[in-house]
Amino acid sequence: MAEVIFMPRLSDTMVVGTVVKWQKKIGEKILEGDIIAEIETDKAIQELEAEYNSTLLYIGIKEGESAPVNSVLAILGSENEDISSLLKQKKINNNYKRIFISPLAKKLAFDKGILLDNIKGTGINGRIIKKDIERYIDNNLDDKKSSNEVNHSNIRKIISKRLINSKIESPHYSLFIEVIMDNLIKLRDSINEKKDLDKISFNDLIVKASALAIKENTKINSSWTEKSILYHNKINIGIAVALEDGLIVPVINQVDEKSLRQISFEIKEKVIKAKEKKIKSNELEGSTFTVSNLGMFGIDSFTSIINQPNSCILSVGSIKKKPIINNDKIVIGHTTKFTLTCDHRIIDGAVGSDYLKSLKHLLQEPLNIMI
């Protein structure tokens, strides 16, 4: 019997999916474990795997098209099986507006910030082609707009919803601290003298230190629920990564139990996968604390919105060379400003302050990070 395959929910926040590529054609045989298609969610591009041997009989969503979760994606069955009654029964014409457009036209429209709803396609079956976009541009040259309108991406919609919910649901407050970084700089230079090994970044050291500070202040590693406070036994650090169309937070599990080089490798690997949209949904779940580092972008200090269900997020500024007081003498040193934003329902000011004291000690006496 033929089976209708629906657009799967590939992440906990997925509402709409986009078919990036079909790996099989209609009439082609499929073996269990074969990749049928690549689906873009709000977080990443995921592979849709076949669960049994079959033949691809029908494609409901073409490459480049988007559709809500549970829309008809495809029909699988036996070779040459008659699915005409199934098509009528399932009412395959999904209840969403499809836009048929060529890849070249889609790119041109995106680059120019043109809403496709305004374009009438002249290609086969009303498909929008490059000439339609160019004609629209020519006809609107005299219309001097002060801005361009670009549709929200799936990831941008999810970010918006999550940040608003976080701000509304959890009472945010922030604690600020400045840390002398000279000893950490010396440690990093010493580690990176070994030319045959990958370089360790300041962010790697800060992530490890943040986990060790949590180990000394376990109340930080918590989440709020309607009935209780969850205190997590594992320290899983989310790393905020900026993408072209939004923000994504890969998770490094059990950071306190891993070596610095292992942490560094995992961060590099997951950042690359996130930027290439190849990261899996389970690699974005389960964080208990988040680190957001904009120091590499030249930002002195900033505050962040809590990545729920975490109770805290650590914001890391840039390393600045400046005069500092050491043993009652003014010397030239390097400092970084850290901001801990907390959910006041769980984390009181004293608890957050104790955490920052532990973090400061670890960063200023960084040999403890290597233990």
Protein Blocks (a to p, Z undefined) as FASTA:
>chain_A
ZZddddddfbfkbfbdcdfbacbdehiacdehiafbdcddfkbccddddfbdcddfbdfb
dghiacdehiafbdcddehiafklmmmmnomaacbddddddfklmmmmmmnopafklpcc
fbehhiacfklmmmmmmmmmmmccfbdcddddfklmmmmmmmmmmmmmpccddddddddf
klmmmmmmmmmmpmkbccddfklmmmmmmmmmmmmmmmlmccddfkbccddfbdcddddd
ddfkbccddddehkllpcfklmmmmmmmmmmmmmnopacfklmgoiabdcddfklnopab
dcdddddfbfbdcdddddddddddeehiacddddddddddddfklmcfklmmmmmmmmmm
mmmmmmlmmZZ
